[in-house]
Amino acid sequence: MTLANLAIPRRRQAQGHRLWPDRGSGAWVRHEGCHNRSVPPCDVSVPTALIGAVDTNAPGYDLVLLAHVLAAVVALVAVLVSGGFAFALRQALAAGGTVPEPVVRYYRPGVNWAGRILFLVPVFGVALLAMSGGAWSFADTWVSMGTAGWAVVAIAAEAVLWPTERRLQRVVAARTGAVHGPSGEAPADGVTATSREHGGVGDPSSLCLQAGLLATGLGALLVAVAVLMAAKP
């Protein structure tokens, strides 16, 4: 047998597509999408298998998604509650009576940790993007717009809303301390409710209005971001 008699498979050209011998049947088959002369034929099952390796229906993905949604809900409720109590405090100050007990409890000195749940929302969101296997990324318009909306809410809350809330805590502490005394007793001689009720804040009514309106606006923006994320336009 000579080399001329050997059946050496060669590539064939047919209407702009490369033909390659099939290893099983020996027939010539066309492989679309591989027009580079130096690139072997593409096996579409390989990238398909790689993409399928990321299962968005896996329990781990569902747990991260649930945590992402719960963090967003808690953050939204915390922002709206902050605005609601600001309006309630403004009404109590305008009436001139005692501050209601729920308002006093809410404005106890301390950090609003429930509101800081807001910062967990993008953490779980980035984890979901990583687990999507490239199906979603920051290049998607709905992802970038949602992230920008969240950033506006986070900056406004950290720079304005929560500092204002801490000032209102001083107002409530000063007012309740002036009326009831530090241990629930009558104030000491020479100390009046009027002199201590503002806690060093010039106009607490305007401060309450500012906090209430800002919280309402931020809550509306969070709802818009949630709708955008759910719709994925």
C-alpha positions as CSV (number, residue, x, y, z in Angstrom):
1,M,0.0,0.0,0.0
2,T,1.4,3.4,-0.9
3,L,0.8,6.7,0.7
4,A,-1.4,7.7,-2.2
5,N,-3.8,4.9,-1.3
6,L,-4.2,6.1,2.3
7,A,-7.5,7.9,3.1
8,I,-6.3,11.0,4.8
9,P,-9.2,13.2,5.8
10,R,-9.0,16.8,4.7
11,R,-11.1,19.8,5.2
12,R,-13.5,20.7,2.5
13,Q,-15.1,24.0,1.7
14,A,-18.8,24.2,1.0
15,Q,-20.7,27.5,0.7
16,G,-18.4,29.4,3.1
17,H,-18.5,26.7,5.8
18,R,-15.7,24.3,6.8
19,L,-16.4,20.6,6.5
20,W,-14.7,18.2,8.9
21,P,-14.8,14.4,9.1
22,D,-17.0,13.0,11.8
23,R,-15.1,10.7,14.0
24,G,-17.9,8.2,14.4
25,S,-19.5,7.9,10.9
26,G,-16.6,9.2,8.8
27,A,-19.1,11.5,7.0
28,W,-18.3,15.1,6.2
29,V,-20.2,17.4,8.5
30,R,-20.5,21.2,8.6
31,H,-19.5,23.2,11.7
32,E,-20.9,26.7,11.7
33,G,-19.3,29.5,13.7
34,C,-15.7,28.3,13.2
35,H,-14.4,30.2,10.2
36,N,-10.9,30.8,11.4
37,R,-8.6,28.6,9.4
38,S,-6.4,27.9,12.4
39,V,-9.2,27.0,14.8
40,P,-10.5,23.4,15.1
41,P,-14.2,22.8,14.9
42,C,-16.4,24.0,17.8
43,D,-18.2,21.6,20.0
44,V,-21.2,23.6,21.2
45,S,-21.8,21.1,24.1
46,V,-18.7,22.3,25.9
47,P,-19.8,25.9,26.6
48,T,-23.4,24.7,27.1
49,A,-22.2,22.4,29.8
50,L,-20.1,25.1,31.5
51,I,-23.1,27.5,31.6
52,G,-25.3,24.7,32.9
53,A,-22.9,24.1,35.7
54,V,-24.3,27.3,37.4
55,D,-27.7,26.3,38.6
56,T,-29.7,29.3,39.7
57,N,-32.3,27.0,41.1
58,A,-29.8,25.4,43.5
59,P,-30.6,25.7,47.2
60,G,-27.5,27.9,47.8
61,Y,-28.7,30.4,45.3
62,D,-32.2,30.5,46.7
63,L,-30.9,31.1,50.2
64,V,-28.7,34.0,49.0
65,L,-31.7,35.4,47.1
66,L,-33.9,35.1,50.1
67,A,-31.3,36.9,52.3
68,H,-31.1,39.7,49.6
69,V,-34.8,40.2,49.6
70,L,-35.2,40.1,53.4
71,A,-32.3,42.7,53.8
72,A,-34.1,45.0,51.3
73,V,-37.4,44.6,53.1
74,V,-35.9,45.3,56.5
75,A,-34.0,48.3,55.2
76,L,-37.2,49.7,53.6
77,V,-39.2,49.3,56.8
78,A,-36.5,50.9,58.9
79,V,-36.4,53.9,56.6
80,L,-40.1,54.3,56.6
81,V,-40.4,53.8,60.3
82,S,-37.8,56.5,60.9
83,G,-39.9,58.9,58.9
84,G,-43.1,57.9,60.6
85,F,-41.7,58.5,64.1
86,A,-40.3,61.9,63.0
87,F,-43.8,63.0,62.0
88,A,-45.2,61.6,65.3
89,L,-42.6,63.5,67.3
90,R,-43.4,66.7,65.4
91,Q,-47.1,66.3,66.2
92,A,-46.3,65.7,69.9
93,L,-44.1,68.8,70.1
94,A,-46.7,70.9,68.4
95,A,-49.4,69.8,70.8
96,G,-47.1,70.7,73.7
97,G,-48.0,67.7,75.8
98,T,-46.0,64.7,76.8
99,V,-44.2,62.7,74.2
100,P,-45.9,59.3,73.6
101,E,-44.2,56.3,75.0
102,P,-43.6,54.6,71.7
103,V,-41.9,57.7,70.4
104,V,-39.7,57.9,73.5
105,R,-38.7,54.2,73.1
106,Y,-37.9,54.7,69.5
107,Y,-35.7,57.8,70.2
108,R,-33.7,56.2,72.9
109,P,-30.0,57.1,72.5
110,G,-28.2,54.6,70.3
111,V,-27.4,53.5,66.8
112,N,-30.2,52.5,64.4
113,W,-28.8,49.1,63.6
114,A,-32.0,48.0,61.8
115,G,-31.3,50.8,59.3
116,R,-27.8,49.6,58.7
117,I,-29.2,46.4,57.3
118,L,-29.3,48.5,54.1
119,F,-25.6,47.9,53.6
120,L,-26.2,44.1,53.4
121,V,-28.4,44.5,50.3
122,P,-25.5,45.0,47.8
123,V,-23.4,42.3,49.5
124,F,-26.0,39.6,48.7
125,G,-26.6,41.2,45.4
126,V,-23.0,40.9,44.3
127,A,-23.0,37.3,45.5
128,L,-26.1,36.6,43.3
129,L,-24.3,38.1,40.3
130,A,-21.3,35.9,41.0
131,M,-23.5,32.8,41.3
132,S,-25.3,33.6,38.0
133,G,-22.3,32.4,36.0
134,G,-22.2,35.5,33.9
135,A,-25.9,35.5,33.1
136,W,-26.1,38.9,34.9
137,S,-23.5,41.5,35.5
138,F,-23.0,45.2,36.2
139,A,-23.1,45.7,32.4
140,D,-26.8,45.1,32.5
141,T,-28.7,48.4,32.7
142,W,-31.1,47.2,35.4
143,V,-28.2,46.1,37.6
144,S,-26.3,49.4,37.2
145,M,-29.4,51.5,37.7
146,G,-30.4,49.6,40.8
147,T,-27.0,49.9,42.3
148,A,-26.9,53.6,41.6
149,G,-30.4,54.0,43.3
150,W,-29.2,52.1,46.3
151,A,-26.1,54.2,46.6
152,V,-28.2,57.4,46.6
153,V,-30.3,56.0,49.5
154,A,-27.3,54.8,51.5
155,I,-25.4,58.1,51.2
156,A,-28.5,60.2,52.0
157,A,-29.3,58.0,55.0
158,E,-25.8,57.9,56.4
159,A,-25.1,61.6,55.8
160,V,-28.5,63.2,56.6
161,L,-31.3,60.9,57.9
162,W,-29.5,59.1,60.7
163,P,-27.5,62.1,62.0
164,T,-30.8,64.0,62.1
165,E,-32.3,61.1,64.0
166,R,-29.5,61.3,66.6
167,R,-30.3,65.0,67.1
168,L,-33.9,64.1,67.6
169,Q,-32.8,61.6,70.3
170,R,-31.4,64.5,72.2
171,V,-34.6,66.4,71.8
172,V,-36.6,63.6,73.3
173,A,-34.1,62.8,76.0
174,A,-34.1,66.5,77.0
175,R,-37.8,66.9,77.0
176,T,-38.6,63.7,79.0
177,G,-35.8,64.5,81.4
178,A,-37.1,68.0,82.0
179,V,-40.6,66.8,82.6
180,H,-39.9,63.6,84.6
181,G,-36.4,64.1,85.9
182,P,-33.5,61.7,85.4
183,S,-35.2,58.9,87.5
184,G,-38.8,59.7,87.0
185,E,-38.9,62.3,89.7
186,A,-39.8,66.0,89.5
187,P,-37.1,68.2,88.1
188,A,-34.7,69.9,90.5
189,D,-35.3,73.5,91.7
190,G,-34.7,76.1,89.0
191,V,-34.9,73.6,86.1
192,T,-37.9,74.1,83.9
193,A,-39.3,72.0,81.1
194,T,-39.0,74.9,78.7
195,S,-35.3,75.4,79.3
196,R,-34.4,71.8,78.6
197,E,-37.0,70.6,76.1
198,H,-35.0,71.3,72.9
199,G,-31.8,69.5,73.9
200,G,-29.7,72.2,72.2
201,V,-31.5,71.9,68.9
202,G,-32.7,75.2,67.5
203,D,-35.9,74.2,65.8
204,P,-36.9,70.5,66.5
205,S,-40.2,70.8,64.6
206,S,-38.4,71.7,61.3
207,L,-35.9,68.9,62.0
208,C,-38.7,66.4,62.4
209,L,-40.2,67.6,59.1
210,Q,-36.9,67.3,57.4
211,A,-36.4,63.7,58.6
212,G,-39.9,62.7,57.8
213,L,-39.9,64.0,54.2
214,L,-36.4,62.6,53.6
215,A,-37.3,59.2,54.9
216,T,-40.5,59.1,52.7
217,G,-38.5,60.0,49.6
218,L,-35.8,57.4,50.3
219,G,-38.5,54.8,50.9
220,A,-40.1,55.6,47.6
221,L,-36.7,55.3,45.9
222,L,-36.1,51.9,47.5
223,V,-39.4,50.7,46.2
224,A,-38.6,51.9,42.7
225,V,-35.2,50.0,42.9
226,A,-37.0,46.9,44.1
227,V,-39.4,47.0,41.2
228,L,-36.6,47.5,38.7
229,M,-34.7,44.6,40.1
230,A,-37.7,42.3,40.0
231,A,-38.7,43.3,36.4
232,K,-35.1,43.1,35.0
233,P,-36.0,45.1,31.9
